[in-house]
Amino acid sequence: MRATGPDEESPRVAMRTEKPGDRGRYEVMDGVWVLCRSDRTARDAAELHRDDLAQAESLPSWRAERFLAGRATLRRLLSEVRPDLADAAVRPGVRGRPCLAGHPDVGVSISHDGGLSAAAVAPGRRVGVDVQLPPDEPYEGMLRRCLKGHAAQLEGLSAPELARELAWIWTVQESCVKAAGTGLAGRPWTIAVTPGHRHGRWGRYRWASLRDSSPIPLSCAFTLREDPDARGLSDTSPADLEC
């Protein structure tokens, strides 16, 4: 399995901020929404939900802060694009993927990195989102593992440029396995992603990198609405995950 490039069959991706003053929120495709923001913003007490606070009580303080920031970002996005679901209970699936209780047809996803939280909402689809700050010094083993045959294309980049491109590629790989519900067990580093590409395909999953919109590497993967396996909370690995 491989990711396709922009010249192959893929959905038309429109990445844009919905409102001039609403930075960090994007509509990746019709009905696929992403919000990315600082955890400091997400700590507003007015956005903390009673059910999320109850779930965070048993967590270590550092983990509870990150957990609540992610949940608050998801609820903020829901309040903007699906306000009827903003109060829904969020529960982890078997492999930890967040699900809206009572609404298995609405895909949601959360990501954290370096004081940032990202969330995605996609009614009628599976969805995965990932945000990643570039590593200070990408080590050679990770480059070989994630870039595969594309590594030679990046030999002329400076260390910061290489780290940033690696972060963009990793967000695609991670968002794909999050959409599939497998996480690291889905071996994201085996997903072929061409450096610099803004959208592509991995099996039944489409992916989009918000390179033209987000200052931080941020990508989202999703199924098409007509995909018969896009709905529901099944944690069974899709048959097309072999790479």
C-alpha positions as CSV (number, residue, x, y, z in Angstrom):
1,M,0.0,0.0,0.0
2,R,1.2,3.5,-0.7
3,A,0.1,7.1,-0.5
4,T,-0.7,8.7,-3.8
5,G,0.6,12.0,-5.0
6,P,-1.5,15.0,-6.0
7,D,-1.6,14.0,-9.7
8,E,-3.3,10.7,-8.8
9,E,-6.9,10.2,-7.8
10,S,-7.6,12.1,-4.6
11,P,-10.3,14.4,-3.2
12,R,-10.2,18.1,-3.8
13,V,-8.8,19.5,-0.6
14,A,-9.8,23.1,0.4
15,M,-7.8,24.2,3.4
16,R,-8.9,27.5,4.9
17,T,-9.6,29.3,8.1
18,E,-13.3,29.7,8.5
19,K,-13.2,33.3,9.8
20,P,-10.5,36.0,9.7
21,G,-10.4,36.0,13.5
22,D,-10.7,32.3,14.0
23,R,-7.1,31.3,13.5
24,G,-6.3,27.6,13.9
25,R,-9.6,26.2,12.6
26,Y,-9.6,24.7,9.1
27,E,-12.1,22.8,6.9
28,V,-9.9,20.2,5.2
29,M,-12.7,18.9,3.1
30,D,-16.4,19.3,3.1
31,G,-17.5,18.2,6.6
32,V,-13.9,17.5,7.9
33,W,-12.9,20.1,10.4
34,V,-9.6,20.6,12.3
35,L,-8.7,22.9,15.2
36,C,-5.2,23.4,16.5
37,R,-4.3,25.8,19.4
38,S,-2.1,26.3,22.4
39,D,-2.8,24.3,25.5
40,R,-2.8,27.6,27.4
41,T,-5.8,28.7,25.4
42,A,-7.4,25.3,26.0
43,R,-7.1,25.7,29.8
44,D,-9.9,28.2,30.0
45,A,-12.0,27.0,32.9
46,A,-15.2,27.9,31.0
47,E,-14.3,25.3,28.4
48,L,-13.7,22.4,30.8
49,H,-16.5,19.9,30.8
50,R,-17.7,18.2,34.0
51,D,-17.4,14.7,32.5
52,D,-13.8,15.4,31.3
53,L,-12.9,16.8,34.7
54,A,-14.2,13.6,36.4
55,Q,-12.2,11.4,34.0
56,A,-9.0,13.4,34.7
57,E,-9.2,13.1,38.5
58,S,-7.4,9.7,38.5
59,L,-4.6,10.9,36.2
60,P,-1.2,12.3,37.2
61,S,-1.3,16.1,37.1
62,W,0.9,16.5,34.0
63,R,-1.2,14.0,32.1
64,A,-4.5,15.5,33.4
65,E,-3.5,18.9,32.0
66,R,-2.8,17.5,28.6
67,F,-5.9,15.3,28.7
68,L,-8.1,18.3,29.6
69,A,-6.5,20.6,27.0
70,G,-7.2,18.0,24.2
71,R,-10.8,17.5,25.4
72,A,-11.4,21.2,25.6
73,T,-10.0,21.7,22.1
74,L,-12.3,19.0,20.8
75,R,-15.4,20.4,22.6
76,R,-14.5,23.9,21.2
77,L,-14.5,22.6,17.7
78,L,-17.7,20.7,18.3
79,S,-19.3,23.8,19.6
80,E,-18.4,25.6,16.4
81,V,-19.3,23.0,13.8
82,R,-21.7,20.6,15.6
83,P,-23.1,22.5,18.6
84,D,-25.7,19.8,19.1
85,L,-22.8,17.4,20.1
86,A,-20.7,19.8,22.3
87,D,-22.0,18.3,25.5
88,A,-21.7,14.6,24.4
89,A,-19.7,12.3,26.6
90,V,-16.3,11.4,25.1
91,R,-15.2,7.8,25.8
92,P,-12.0,5.9,24.7
93,G,-12.4,2.9,22.3
94,V,-10.6,-0.3,22.9
95,R,-7.4,1.1,21.5
96,G,-7.8,4.5,23.0
97,R,-9.4,6.3,20.1
98,P,-11.9,8.9,21.4
99,C,-15.5,8.3,20.5
100,L,-18.7,10.3,21.1
101,A,-21.0,8.2,23.2
102,G,-24.3,7.7,21.4
103,H,-22.9,9.1,18.1
104,P,-20.8,6.4,16.5
105,D,-21.3,7.9,13.1
106,V,-19.3,11.1,14.0
107,G,-15.6,10.6,13.7
108,V,-13.4,12.5,16.2
109,S,-9.7,12.6,16.9
110,I,-7.3,14.4,19.3
111,S,-3.5,15.0,19.1
112,H,-1.0,16.7,21.5
113,D,2.6,17.8,21.1
114,G,4.8,20.5,22.7
115,G,2.1,22.5,24.4
116,L,-0.3,22.2,21.4
117,S,-3.6,20.4,21.1
118,A,-5.3,19.5,17.8
119,A,-8.8,18.0,17.3
120,A,-10.7,16.8,14.3
121,V,-14.4,16.3,13.7
122,A,-15.9,14.5,10.7
123,P,-19.5,13.4,10.7
124,G,-20.0,10.2,8.7
125,R,-16.3,9.4,8.4
126,R,-13.4,7.9,10.2
127,V,-10.9,10.6,11.0
128,G,-7.4,11.1,12.5
129,V,-5.4,14.2,13.2
130,D,-1.8,14.8,14.2
131,V,0.3,17.8,15.2
132,Q,4.0,17.6,15.6
133,L,6.7,20.1,16.4
134,P,9.9,19.5,14.4
135,P,12.5,17.6,16.4
136,D,15.7,19.5,17.4
137,E,17.9,17.0,15.7
138,P,16.2,14.2,13.7
139,Y,18.3,11.1,14.1
140,E,19.4,9.0,11.1
141,G,17.4,5.9,12.1
142,M,14.2,7.8,12.2
143,L,14.8,9.4,8.8
144,R,15.5,6.0,7.2
145,R,12.5,4.5,8.8
146,C,10.0,7.2,7.9
147,L,11.3,8.4,4.6
148,K,12.4,5.1,3.0
149,G,13.4,5.7,-0.6
150,H,12.6,9.4,-0.4
151,A,15.5,10.1,2.0
152,A,17.8,10.9,-0.9
153,Q,15.6,13.7,-2.0
154,L,16.2,15.6,1.2
155,E,20.0,15.3,1.4
156,G,20.5,19.0,0.5
157,L,18.3,20.4,3.2
158,S,19.7,22.0,6.3
159,A,19.1,20.3,9.7
160,P,16.1,22.6,10.6
161,E,14.6,22.1,7.1
162,L,15.0,18.4,7.3
163,A,13.5,18.2,10.8
164,R,10.5,20.2,9.6
165,E,9.9,18.0,6.6
166,L,10.2,14.9,8.7
167,A,7.6,16.4,11.1
168,W,5.2,17.0,8.2
169,I,5.6,13.4,6.9
170,W,5.2,12.0,10.4
171,T,1.9,13.9,10.9
172,V,0.5,12.2,7.7
173,Q,1.7,8.8,8.8
174,E,0.3,9.2,12.3
175,S,-3.0,10.7,11.3
176,C,-3.6,7.7,8.9
177,V,-3.2,5.1,11.6
178,K,-5.2,7.1,14.0
179,A,-8.0,7.3,11.5
180,A,-7.7,3.5,11.2
181,G,-7.9,3.1,15.0
182,T,-4.6,1.2,15.3
183,G,-2.1,3.8,16.5
184,L,1.5,2.7,16.5
185,A,0.4,-0.9,16.1
186,G,-0.5,0.1,12.6
187,R,3.2,0.8,11.9
188,P,2.8,4.4,10.6
189,W,6.5,4.6,9.5
190,T,5.7,2.1,6.8
191,I,3.2,4.5,5.0
192,A,4.9,6.0,2.0
193,V,4.6,9.8,1.9
194,T,6.3,11.8,-0.8
195,P,8.1,14.9,0.7
196,G,6.3,18.2,0.0
197,H,3.0,16.7,-1.0
198,R,-0.1,18.3,0.4
199,H,-2.6,15.5,-0.1
200,G,-2.7,11.9,-1.0
201,R,-4.3,8.5,-0.4
202,W,-3.4,5.4,1.7
203,G,-5.8,2.6,1.0
204,R,-9.3,3.8,1.6
205,Y,-8.0,6.8,3.6
206,R,-7.4,10.2,2.1
207,W,-4.9,12.6,3.8
208,A,-4.2,16.3,3.8
209,S,-1.3,18.2,5.1
210,L,-2.1,21.9,6.0
211,R,1.2,23.1,4.6
212,D,-0.3,26.2,3.1
213,S,-2.4,27.1,6.2
214,S,-0.7,26.0,9.4
215,P,2.6,27.3,10.7
216,I,3.0,24.0,12.6
217,P,3.1,20.6,10.9
218,L,-0.5,19.4,11.1
219,S,-2.2,16.7,9.0
220,C,-5.6,15.0,8.9
221,A,-6.7,11.6,7.4
222,F,-10.2,10.6,6.7
223,T,-12.5,8.2,4.8
224,L,-15.0,9.2,2.2
225,R,-18.6,9.4,3.3
226,E,-19.7,6.6,1.1
227,D,-17.1,4.2,2.6
228,P,-19.2,1.4,4.1
229,D,-16.6,1.0,7.0
230,A,-16.4,4.7,7.8
231,R,-19.2,4.7,10.3
232,G,-19.3,3.0,13.7
233,L,-16.9,2.4,16.5
234,S,-15.4,-0.9,15.5
235,D,-11.8,-1.2,16.5
236,T,-11.1,-4.1,14.1
237,S,-8.1,-3.3,11.9
238,P,-9.2,-2.5,8.4
239,A,-8.1,-5.2,5.9
240,D,-6.2,-2.7,3.8
241,L,-3.7,-1.8,6.5
242,E,-1.0,-4.0,5.1
243,C,1.7,-1.8,3.7
